[in-house]
Amino acid sequence: IKDNTGPGSRLVFSYLLADSKGRPQLGRFSGLTRASLKLVGEPLKWCVYEQELPEFLGAAGFHLVSPRDRYDLRRRYLVPVGIAQPVGNMERFAVAASAQLAA
């Protein structure tokens, strides 16, 4: 991505957390979900331990943009309009900025 973006670029992305064995963490039925997705042609091949995300992005020439709670979509969009519906917490959202861009 870095090779195809200019200085000051931002990357908005979602990611899955890794479980204790380094596999995508998908809740109570992780194994079944991974197998089902693989059967339909959508194998999950990448996840990350949350604490390793800044280092991973740094190696690619990006840094994580803060504050993290800005990307809590439930809190940002549902709570203000009075929707108390719980949402899944398996997929996380983040923004990274090119290392040439000040935070």
N, C-alpha and C positions, 0 to 999 in steps of 0.2 A: 504494500500500500504506500509506503513512504516514497518509493521510487516514482509513483504516479500522482503524487500530490505536491503542491507548492508550499513555500514557507507560509506559516500562519494557518495551515489547514487544521480542521477539527474532524474527528472521527467519532460518530455516534454509533454505539453497538450494544448488543446484548450478549451475555455469556452465561454459561452454566458453571456452578461450583463443582469442585471435585469432591468425591466421597473419600473415606479413609484409604481406599485402594486406588485412588487416582482416576476413577471412572465418573462419568457425569452423575451427579446427585439429582435424582428425580422423585424424591419423596418415598413414601412407604412401599410402593410397587416399582422401584427403580429397575430391577431386573426384567420384569414383565414389560415395562414401558420401553426399555432399550431394545428388547427382542422384537416387540411389535413394530417399532419404528424401523428397525433393520429390515423386517419382512416387507414393509411397504416402500423400501428404497430410500429411507431417510436415516441412515445410521449416524449416531452421535459419535463423532471422532475427536472432539476437543472439549476440554473443560479446564478450569484453573482453580488453584487454591487462592482464596481471596487475598491473602497476604503476599502472594507472588505476583499479583497483577501489576503493581507499579514497576517492578523489575522487568517483567515481560514487555511492557510497553516501552520502557526505557531502552531496552535492547533494540527496539524497532524505531527509535527516534521520536517517541511520543511520551507525554506524561499525562497522568490522570488529572482531570480537572475536578476541583472541589466546588461546592460542598456536595457530598454524596447524596444527602437527603433530597436534593433538588430533583433527583431522578426516581424518587419514590412516587410512582404514578398514582397509586391509590390515594396517598396523602395529598397529592397535588390536584387531582381531578375529581375523585369521588367524594372525599370528606367535605370539601367546600359546598357541595350541592346536597349534602345530607344522605348520601348513599353509604350504608354501613356494610355493604357486601364484601366479604373477605376475598382476597385474590391470592393466587399462588405466589410462592416466594422462591421457586426454583430458578426462574430466569431473572437475571439481574441486568440492569441497564447502567451504562456509563458513557462518559464523554472523555476523549483524550485529545490533547492538542499537540501539534508539531512542536518538537523541542525548540524550534526557533521562535515560537510564539510565547510571550510572557504570560504567566497564569492570570 
